[in-house]
């Protein structure tokens, strides 16, 4: 794996494009996006205000979902859920309270390698967006898994 840039979270028009799915969820149309994306409502760590983000599902484990912070610990949503792990999760039309649990780096390596095997083209494209170049090998995806952070979102019973 090679770092191609020190690119952080998107800004300008890229941020607007990345946040476009939020508009669909806010208007009750999130089900149009399928089960591959989830809408996460969380609390700002400093402001205490409501914040939201749409994230890609890396893996489903029963009702729980695992998502990735492609910009590691720099992403505001990641820092917010570490500080305030009680969140609201929406997938399709189902909206529920959930608890966010950051996963360890070893687990992240395994998750990223598995994701790279299951979705090779998408994983390579996402790596580029995050500022990395991968060769498609498990070793490269494991290295990328050490750079990004994964969070498990467990719906409340």
N, C-alpha and C positions, 0 to 999 in steps of 0.2 A: 504494500500500500504506500502511496506517495501523496503527500499533501501538496495540492496545486495552488492553494491560496489560504489566507487567513480569514476567509469569508465568514462573517457572523450571520446572525438572523437577517432575513431580507429587509430591504428598505425601499422606499419609493414605490414605483409601479409594481415591482416584484412582491412587495408586502401586500399591496392591494389585491393582486391575483391570488396570493396564498391565503388571504383572509376572505375571499369571495364565498366559499362554502358556508361561512358563518351566517351570511345573509339568508341563505336557504333555511338553515336551522332556525334562525330567529323568526322566520315567517311560517314555520310549521311544515316546511318542505324537505326536511332532512332525509326523509325516507327515500327521496329520489337519488340520493348518493349511495344507497346500498349499505352493506355491512362492513365495507372495507375502511370506512371512515367513522370516527366517533366525535361527538361534540362534548367538550369538557368545559364545565363552568367551575371556576375556582376563585379563591379570594386573594387579592393582591397582598403581598407580604408586608408592604409598607403602608399602602393606602387603606387597606381593609375593604376596598371596593370590589365589586363583582367584575371578574375578567372571564373571557372565553377564548377558546381556540378549537380548531378542528384538526385532528391528528389521524394519521394512518394507523390501522391496526396491524401489528406485526404478527400477533398470534392470539388466538382465543383459547381459553382454558375454562370450559364450562361457561358460566356467566361472566367470568372475569376476562378482561382484555389486557394485552400488553402493548404499550406504545413506546415510541422512541423519541428522545430529544436529539434530533440530528445535529444540533449545535451544542451538544453537551450541557454542561452546567451554566452556560451563558444564556440559555433561553429563559426568558422571563417566566413562562408557564412552569418550567421545571423548578426554578427557584421558589415560585409561589407554592407549588404542591408539596415541596419539601418542608416549607415553613408551616403550611396549613393543609394537611393531607385530606381533610373532609371536603369532598367535591361532589358535583352532580355530573352524571354521565348519561349521554343520550346516544343510542345506536338505533337507526331507523326511527320508529315512532316511540320506542321504549325509553323512558327517562327515569332514572333512579339515583338515589344517593349512593355514593361509593367512597372507598378509602384508597388513597394513592400510596403505594409503597415503592420507593426506589429499589432497584435490583442491583446486586453486586456486579463488579466488572467481569468476573468469571462467567456468570450467567449471561451477561451481555455479549461476551465472545461467542458463546454457544448459540444465542438467539440470532446474532448477525450472520453467522456462518450458515445456519439453517435457512434464514431468509434469503441469503444469496443463492443457495441451492434451489429453493422453491421459485424464486422470482429473479433470475439472473439479469435480465435486461433492465427491469425496474430498479433493482438494487444498484447496478452500475450507474444508472442515471441519477438516482438519489445521492450516491456517493459524490458524483460530480457537483451537484447542487450544494452539497455540504463542504466542497472544497477539497475532495480527495479523488485519487484515481486508483482503481483496483484492477487487478488482472483476472479476477473471476475465481481465484483459488480460495479454498477454505482458509488458508493462512492469511491471505489479504483481508478477507471478511472478518476473521478473528481480530486482526490488528485494528480494523475499523471499529469493531465492537468494544475495543478498549478506549476509543476516543469519544464515542457517543454514549448516552445514558438511556437506560430502559426503566419504565415504570409500569408496575402492575396496578390495575384499577379493579378493585373488588367491590361489586355491588353489595350494599347492606342487605342483610337477611330480612 
